Every structure is written in structure tokens, then in C-alpha cells.
Amino acid sequence: MIEISHVSKRFVSDVQTVEALRDVSLTIEKGQIWGIIGFSGAGKSTLLRMVNALEVPDQGYVKLDGRKLSDYTEGELRGGRKRIGMIFQQFNLLESRTVYENIAIPLRLNHTPAEQIAARVEELLAFVELEGKKDAYPWQLSGGQKQRVGIARALATNPEILLCDEATSALDPDTTESILQLLAQINQQLGITIILVTHQIQVVQRICNRVAVMENGQIVEQGAVLDVFGNPQRPITQRFVRTVIPDVLPESLVADLQQEERAYKLLKLRFQGNVAKENILYNINRRIPVESSVLFAAVTELQHVVLGIFIVKFIGSEKSLAAATEYLDSHEVAWQEVAV
Ligand SMILES: Nc1ncnc2c1ncn2[C@@H]1O[C@H](COP(=O)(O)OP(=O)(O)OP(=O)(O)O)[C@@H](O)[C@H]1O
């Protein structure tokens, strides 16, 4: 378990002082995949680097399995870092070394015997599907292949945690997808905890089960991906989530609504899991004298759970509208009134 507690970090130079992290707390359980999302400069990389003690908090602490990193001796820190692998946006490979040599670096630093290194590198090359590339140099590889080498190198010492700093930001969408699949496989097959820093919400949507949203050095929202995506609270989270799960009415429909002469109520409904399979609107129309029309719908799947966002116009008496919202409550459909 990784426990980040009330961590603050300030960078002071002659020109300026930057509050990179402000009272950040986050608990990461073994086997989870966390996405840390935010715009440039939000403090994501600084937070990630706290986990392997590449940055040291000014205030607060980071604990690994119950022990504060600040209590580790230099030797223990070196040992601790072997439990944590890291991959980067620009891959950070040694250009003058072959794929084999790049992957072998952490093993050589560890004084692993040569024959064990050879066996381990072969195993890793097979795992990241780069058999046959061991004598290639980084400049002969595509971006996706370079990241696979970076991943193999990070896995060389059998880490328990993998830190990913914008690992897919330099890759095209198809290559991003294949690297994300590989990361999901690493999590599932090897049980490795993954913390992934990104500014791409699609990356979080695709493989993370937890998300923390950062803004100006603070975590402004965090939780299970399904909860945060299903009901984003903060404007920045809504902005990110909206790009993958739209939940606003198109302009033309807003214009039509402004012409509506009858009294109406506009509700945004959120269906989750099994509820999405029930025919809630049909049942409301059958039981309650209201007229309903779906103006907007978006259905997506997160963590194998269906999430549906509907914007529905209800027309009826106050009493009927109240009965309709009561029906939604009793069937655990989250709703909120939308103003246009
Ligand atoms: N070593 C450093 N010295 C001075 N300022 C720093 C240092 N590292 C980070 N910062 C500053 O701290 C703030 C947070 O940086 P950080 O790299 O953590 O943000 P980020 O969310 O990862 O953004 P990006 O995606 O652009 O890297 C930024 O304003 C950055 O300029």
C-alpha cells in the first residue's frame, strides 16, 4: 500500500516560487490502477516522483507498506526503488545501446549473474512481444516499440509498483491502445500496482479503476472511475469527462426548447449497471400522466459496467412530475434538473 499524506512541495528559485503540491493526500491499494489527471503544471509528475523518492516532501509524508520513505537509509532507498519501476513519455532509452543492453541495465546495476540476465531479458522480450529485436538500436524502433523496451526495462527487477509518466502521450491512438493493453496485462497477470500520470482522459477511461484529478497542486476530486466519471463534481473534472462522455444538449436543441410553450422539466438521468437495462422511461409513461422525450443520450462502458446519461424533457402537472422523480429515486436512478 502507498500512503501519501498531506504532502506539500515548493520549488524556490531566484525568479519565482512554485507551490507544486499543496496538502495532497492519496491512498493507493495493492493491485489498483490509478490515473492522475490534470493540465500541464498541475503537479502530477511531482506527485508521481514522490512515490519513488525522486522528490522529497517539504511537509507531510509518503509511506510504502506502512513505513515512511523519510525513515529509509540511502541503502534501503536503493533497495526500495527496485520495487518500483518507471516509464516515461520520451522513453529515456540509451541510444548507443541495443534493446538487449537497455533492458539489462537494472539487472547489471543489481550485479545479476550474466546467464540470469540473458534468461530474464529473453523472458521480458517475449512478454512485451519484441522477440527478434534484441540487437536493434532504439533509433531503429517505432515509438510503440521503444515504449515496450522501456516497459521491459522497468519490469526487469520484478517491481511491485509501476509508475508511468505520460507513457502514451507521444504515441498515436492505435499504438496508445496497444501500450494500454500491455499495461492492463501487467496489472492483471503480474499483480503490479500502476500509477499513471496523464492529461488524456481516454487513458483513464480505458484502463484505470481509480482516478485523482489535479489542479494547481491539489487533488480536487478522487475516487472510483465509475463514480467520478458518472457524476463529476468539479468544473475541471466535468471538462475532462465531457470529452469522453458528453452530457450537454446540442445548441440546436436548446434553441428548440426555448420555443416550447408548455411547462416542462428537463432532467439529466444517470443510469448505472443493471438499472441501465430496465425500461425506466417506459414504466414512468405507463404509470404516471407525463409526456417524456429523450433529447440526448450517451451510453458507455466503464470497468465492465454500463453507464448511461440521458437528458429527458418531461411535460406534465407538478404532481405528475413529482411522481416521476419519486419513481426515479425509488429505482436508484440519479437525476438532476438541468437549466437551459
Ligand atoms: N525541479 C523543479 N524546479 C522548479 N520548478 C519545478 C520543478 N519541477 C516542477 N516544477 C514546477 O512545479 C509545477 C508542477 O510541475 P509538474 O511537472 O509536477 O506538473 P505536471 O502536472 O506533471 O505538468 P506537465 O504535464 O507539464 O509535466 C510546475 O509549475 C513546474 O514548472
The ligand as a MOL file (V3000), in Angstrom:
LIG
                    3D

  0  0  0     0  0            999 V3000
M  V30 BEGIN CTAB
M  V30 COUNTS 31 33 0 0 0
M  V30 BEGIN ATOM
M  V30 1 N 12.6240 20.8530 -10.2600 0
M  V30 2 C 11.7880 21.8750 -10.3790 0
M  V30 3 N 12.2010 23.1430 -10.1540 0
M  V30 4 C 11.3460 24.1840 -10.2500 0
M  V30 5 N 10.0490 24.0680 -10.5660 0
M  V30 6 C 9.5840 22.8450 -10.8020 0
M  V30 7 C 10.4230 21.6820 -10.7200 0
M  V30 8 N 9.6590 20.5760 -11.0050 0
M  V30 9 C 8.4050 21.0300 -11.2540 0
M  V30 10 N 8.3640 22.3750 -11.1270 0
M  V30 11 C 7.1620 23.2180 -11.2820 0
M  V30 12 O 6.1440 22.6660 -10.4690 0
M  V30 13 C 4.8800 22.7420 -11.1240 0
M  V30 14 C 4.2940 21.3450 -11.2450 0
M  V30 15 O 5.1030 20.6100 -12.1540 0
M  V30 16 P 4.7950 19.1150 -12.5920 0
M  V30 17 O 5.8250 18.7190 -13.6130 0
M  V30 18 O 4.6440 18.2890 -11.3960 0
M  V30 19 O 3.3800 19.2910 -13.2980 0
M  V30 20 P 2.6200 18.3040 -14.2790 0
M  V30 21 O 1.2030 18.3410 -13.8860 0
M  V30 22 O 3.3100 16.9940 -14.3080 0
M  V30 23 O 2.7700 19.0530 -15.6600 0
M  V30 24 P 3.4530 18.5580 -17.0260 0
M  V30 25 O 2.4940 17.6170 -17.6210 0
M  V30 26 O 3.6060 19.8260 -17.8090 0
M  V30 27 O 4.7660 17.9570 -16.6180 0
M  V30 28 C 5.1410 23.4120 -12.4630 0
M  V30 29 O 4.8520 24.7830 -12.3430 0
M  V30 30 C 6.6080 23.1850 -12.7010 0
M  V30 31 O 7.1490 24.2140 -13.5020 0
M  V30 END ATOM
M  V30 BEGIN BOND
M  V30 1 1 1 2
M  V30 2 1 2 3
M  V30 3 2 2 7
M  V30 4 2 3 4
M  V30 5 1 4 5
M  V30 6 2 5 6
M  V30 7 1 6 7
M  V30 8 1 6 10
M  V30 9 1 7 8
M  V30 10 2 8 9
M  V30 11 1 9 10
M  V30 12 1 10 11
M  V30 13 1 11 12
M  V30 14 1 11 30
M  V30 15 1 12 13
M  V30 16 1 13 14
M  V30 17 1 13 28
M  V30 18 1 14 15
M  V30 19 1 15 16
M  V30 20 2 16 17
M  V30 21 1 16 18
M  V30 22 1 16 19
M  V30 23 1 19 20
M  V30 24 2 20 21
M  V30 25 1 20 22
M  V30 26 1 20 23
M  V30 27 1 23 24
M  V30 28 2 24 25
M  V30 29 1 24 26
M  V30 30 1 24 27
M  V30 31 1 28 29
M  V30 32 1 28 30
M  V30 33 1 30 31
M  V30 END BOND
M  V30 END CTAB
M  END
